[in-house]
Amino acid sequence: MSPETISFEQSLEKLKEIIEDLEGGNLPLKESLEEFQNGIDIIKQCHNELETAELKIETIIKKDGKIIMVPLTKK
């Protein structure tokens, strides 16, 4: 299942599983590298989804027909 076909929440769960597998240290090197790449792909997809959501929020917040840019707090 590619990252594009699952929800954001499912992506985070899959990423959590990948991290646990990698931290466990029980995977062969080749499989570890594949899982790492899968994790990177999921992170990129989640990042894109978050950026899209942020843009939607910024365009939804309007006052008198003008867009009010409300910065989202970042941790």
N, C-alpha and C positions, 0 to 999 in steps of 0.2 A: 504494500500500500504506500503510495507516494505521499509526501507531506501535503501536497495540494488537494488530496482527496479526503483528508480527515479534518475534523474541527480543530480550532485553536486549542481547546481543552484536551482533546485527544493527543494533539501534538506535544503538549506539555507533559502528559502522562508518559508518552513514548520516550521523550527526552529524559525523564526521570529514570525510566527503566534502563536506558542506555548508560546513563551516568553510573547507576548502581552496578551494572555489568562490568563497566570499565574499571570502576574502583575495586571491584571484587578481585581483579587480577587473575581470573581463571580462564580467560579466553586466549586462544592462540593469537599470535601476533597479527596474522592476516585478518582474522575475524575482528580483532580489536581495531585495526585500521579501518575496516569497513564500517563498524559501528560508529567510530569517531566521525567518519565522513557523513554517515546518516544523521548524526547529531548536529553537525555543522549545517547540513541542508535544512533540518527542522528549525534550527535557530534562525536561519535566513528567512524562512517562510513566516515564522512567528513575528520576526522583526517587521517584515513587509506588511503583515496584517495589522500590527500595532500602528505603523505609520499611516496606513489607510484609515484606520479608526480615528486616529488623531485628526486627520484632515477632515473627516466627516463631522467630527465634533466641532471643529473650528468653523465649518461652513453652516452648521445648524444654528449656532448661537448668533442671532441677529438682533439688532435694535434699530428701529426706524429704517428698515431696508438696508442697513449697512452691516457688514460683518464685523463683529467685535472679536478681535483676536485675543482669546483667553489662553495665556500660557498654561500648559499642564505642568504640575509640579513633578520634577524628576528627582528620584532618590539617588 
